[in-house]
């Protein structure tokens, strides 16, 4: 059997307010195989986003072992972790987090600045990613000239442009109307089915979770 | 708006900084431009300036008979006994009296200073109480225009001409016949001898001979060096005082830049978090914010230099410490001043922007998202 893409062994995460420990995740162990489309659900404060952040390598566990795409994240320094993220993770945010001063094409091109690609190649890759999300005709538009659904599609194009191993989405439909949310979930479904992208989403939306192949519920920092 | 005000603050500091350097540069240019490479000046040993120097007629004759002195086409030796005295004249506008230097010269003086040109009127006639007035004196003092009469040395002197000297210090002087001036002030001595060398290489020979002549107690200097030395003290004073003041000002501008950059960091926590989540290292964030601060400072610096460059149209005057007389000069911008001013503005941008940029680069991604 092939190694899982994501492996968590007894992972705990606590935050500290003054000297008070606030546990967020407690002894989480899980594996996610490559090609999975997984939805993490749970009430606010259940620790879903924290878990997603740990897997994305933008936060570190307090205890436990976390291995993603063959790398034990606890062993990486800050700069190694940043490099690892740029190669391995595509992140999709609830509020898109596009840079307002950049066009759609420039926003998508952004992660490619960390690669040795030439400007021409970067532009070509970004244009292909935008075409894939159905925004070939919006390359020169600024975020404020796009609808919420379109902005999220630009964010997805930015997440996939480096061809990452793992796509992580934090409430990707949380700020969208039903039709746009449907489109986004269709797009993620397509990326999973056609391009074999492993996708992990955090969502409150049962309709969005339905599109995943597997749903995990978290409550008070542990699997329900 | 904050960004604009910060750039404005930096612009003001750079304006003052450039203006001070332009002032010192203008002073140096004026005085250095007064001297010529071909000429040498002889003054009494230990005299800081012509004003403090005395050479009697006997000494003057010995000096003027040296073989290294150039001869004009008519066979006359190019050496002039000159005498300088100070008088008080009322300034235009304030009516306050200020010192003006009068230089008693001979016809050779004009030959040796080709930059001195008559702009209006005529030269003085030998034996008459007539003067010609430098452009800067005519512009800045009252009662000294063409055709007017000015009283000094117990005589009334008629202004018969106005002269220019390509902006050199002579323009801040009044010139007349040396013999008339000596008589009017009852001075049996001259202040200096200016002479033109037949060959610039003759300078060392002439200097060592005159300075070791037992009949004389004199110092010989190239005219250009003599005037450059005169500008040294005042230019250094202006520079030191000006730079001290601008460094104090710059602290304010740096704090302004810091506040702007902190605000900029605070407004962009999401951007910072996003960039870091995408894989940009801390170094990139530090450089990006630092670059922004430097860019802001560069705009301010450029604006300050632009403002300061408009000062070139103004002439200012001050008392020359070496001669105690009023000296008019312009603000002169130079490539070196532009480079120094831009470097100073970049330094302000760097020191003002470093801490906020450092804070941005150290921000934890999760906290950045939480803050937004």
Interface residues (C-beta under 8 A of the other chain):
Chain A: X53 X56 X58 X59 X78 X79 X82 X83 X84 X85 X86 X87 X89 X91 X93 X95 X97 X99 X110 X111 X113 X114 X158
Chain B: X270 X271 X273 X274 X275 X276 X277 X278 X279 X280 X281 X282 X283 X364 X365 X366
